[in-house]
C-alpha cells in the first residue's frame, strides 16, 4: 500500500530541500482552503512550468530518464487526468499514456464525446521510475509542485485520478481505489473523481464497466458545470 503522504509532509520535505510549496490557486469566485500563498505571482503558463521541469534534478529519477514527460493536451482543458508516472514507451516518446493503456484511455475519453486534444493528461512524477514501479513518497513529494502548478495554470473544472497511486499522492490519503472509485473527492475547490488505471483494466477486463460508469459521472459533471 502506498505510504500516506499528506500536504503537510510534502511542504515539510520540500522546505528541507529548498523548494517553495505551491498550492493550487482558487478558481474565480472561490476562497482558498489553505493558508499557504503561491510562491510565484500571477498565473503561470504551462510552457513556463515545462521549461523549469525539463532541467529538474530534485530527485534521483532524473538520472535514469530519457526525457521529462511533462504532460499533453489542451492548456485550458476542463477535464484533467492524472496518472502515476511514465512507463518505458512514455519515457521514449515524451508523452503520457501512449501505449496499450493509453489507447484504452483514449477510448474512454472518446466514449463521452471528447478527444485527447480536448483534455489534459499528466502524471504525479515526470520521470520514469526504474522498472515502472510506483513512485516513492520522496519522489512524489519532489515532483508534486510541478503538477500542482499545472493544475493552477489549467484551472480544470474536473480532475480524474487514474489508479490508487495518483489518488493517494494527489490528495494525500491512503484510500483503497476499490472502495472509493466513482466517489467524488475535493482538491481545494476542484472536484476529483477516482477511477481505475487503464493498465489495471487491461488485466481485469471484467471491471471495465465500473470505469465506464465513472466516465458517465465525469460527463454529467462537465455538462452541469
N, C-alpha and C positions, 0 to 999 in steps of 0.2 A: 504494500500500500504506500502511496506517496506520502512523505512526511508533511505534516501540517505546516504551511508557510503563510503566516499572517502578514498583513500590510505593515504592522509594526516591526516584524522581523526583517522584512525587505528593507524598510527605511533604515533600520539599525545597521544591517550588513552593508548597505550602500554608503552610509556615512563612514564606516570603517575603512572603505577603500577609496574614499574621497569623491563619491558621486552624489550629486543632488537628487533627492527623491522628487519625482514629478507626478502629482496626482492627475486624474482625468479632469479637465476643466468642465464646469457645468454647462449644459446647453442653455440657449436663450430662455430666460424666464424662470430658470431653476436656481435654487440655492445649493451651494456646495455642501457636501456632507462630511467634509474633512477640514481640519484646522490648517493643514499644510497649504502653502501657496506655491504655484508653479515656479520653477527655477528660472524660466525664461518669460519675458514679457511678450504679450501679443499672441497671435495664433501662428504656429509654425506650419510650413508646408511639408508634405511627405518627402519631397526631394531634399529639403534641408536636413530632415532626420536621417534619410537614407545615406547622404554624404557622410554623416558622422558615423553611422553604423558600419559603413564599408571599411573603416580603419579601426574598428573596435578591437581591443585586446584586453577586455575586462575579465575574461575567464579563460581557462585552458582550452576550451573548444576551438579557439581561433587557430591553434597550432595545427589542427587536422583538417581544416576546411579547404575546399577548392574555391568556394565563393560564399559570400554572405547572401542568404536567402531572405531578403527583406520583406517582401510581400508583393501582391499584384492585384490590380483591379481598378475600380472607379474611385478616384480620390474623394468623391462626395457620395459614396455609397450609403444607402440607408440600411443595408444589411452587411454585417461584418462577421466572417467566420474566423475562428481561432483554433488552430491545431496545436500539437505539442512541439514539433521540430522537424526539420528537413531530413529526408532519407537520402540514400545514395543517388537516386535519379534527380531529386531536387537539388542536391549539392552540385551535381554535374551541370544542370540546366539553369540554376539560379532562380527557380520559380517554385513556389509551394504547390503540393498536390498535383503532380504531373504524371504519376504512374497509374497503376490499376486503381488505387484508392482515389486518386484524383479524378479518374474517369467516372467512378461511381458518384463522387460528389457532384460532378458536373451534371449527371443525370438527375440527381435530386433537385439541383438548382433549376434546371430546365423544366422539371415537372411542375413547379409553381409559377411558371411563366417568366422566369428571369434567365439571364445568361451569365457566364463568368465575368463578362465585361460590365455587368450591372452591379456586381457585389465587390467586396474587397476580401482577400484571403491572406491571413498572416499566421504566425506561429508564436508560441511562447519564447523559444530561442531561435536565433537566426543562423546558427551554425550547426552542422550535423554532429550529434553525439556519436561516439565510437560504437560501431555495431548496431546502429539505430536504436540504442537503448533510450529509456526515458531520461529527460534532463534531471540532473541532480539539483537539490534545492539551491545551492550556491550559484549554479549556472543560471537557473531561472531567475534568481534574485538580481544577478548582474545584467540580465537581458530584459527583464520586465519593464524598465523605464522606457526602452525604445517602443515596446508595444503600447504602453500607456500614452506615450506621446503620439503614436499613430492614431489611437482612439481619439485623442484630443484634436488632432488635425482633421480627421474624417468626420467626427461627430455623428456616428451612425444612430439610426433610430432603434436598431435592434442588434444584439450580438448573439451568435450561436457558437457555443463551445463544442468541439468535436472530441469526445473522449474524456476520461476521468482526469488525465494529466492536465489538459488545458483548463478544465473546470477548476481543479484544486489549486493550481498555481495562480490563475487569474483572480479568483475570488478569495483565495487564502483560506481554504477549508480542506477537509478530508472526506467529503461526501462520496458515497459509492454511486457510480453512474447508474447502476441498475435500479437504484432506489429513487434517484432524483431526475432522471431524464424525463423530458416533457413537462417539467415543473418550473415555472418562471422564477428567476432569481433577479437580483438587482446589483448593478455596479455604479454606485454614485449617480443614480438617476437614470441609468441606461438599463432597460430590461434585457436580461440574459436568459437564453433557453439552452440547457444542456441536452445533448443527444449523443448517440454512439459515434465513434470514429469510423469512417468508411472501411478502414482496414479490418476492423473488428467484424463488420458486416460481411466482408468477403470471406471470413472464416466461419461466420454464423448467420447464414442467409435466412434462416427462419425468423430472425428478429428484425428483418428489414421493414416489415410492416409498422413496427414501432417508430422507426425513423421517419417513414412517410407520414405518419400521424403527427410527428413533431414538426415536420416541414409544413404541414397544413396549418399548424398553430402559428408558425412564422408568417405564412402568407396572410392569415387572418389579422395578425397584429400589424403588419405592414399596411394592409388595406384600411384598418381602423385609425392608423396614425396619420 
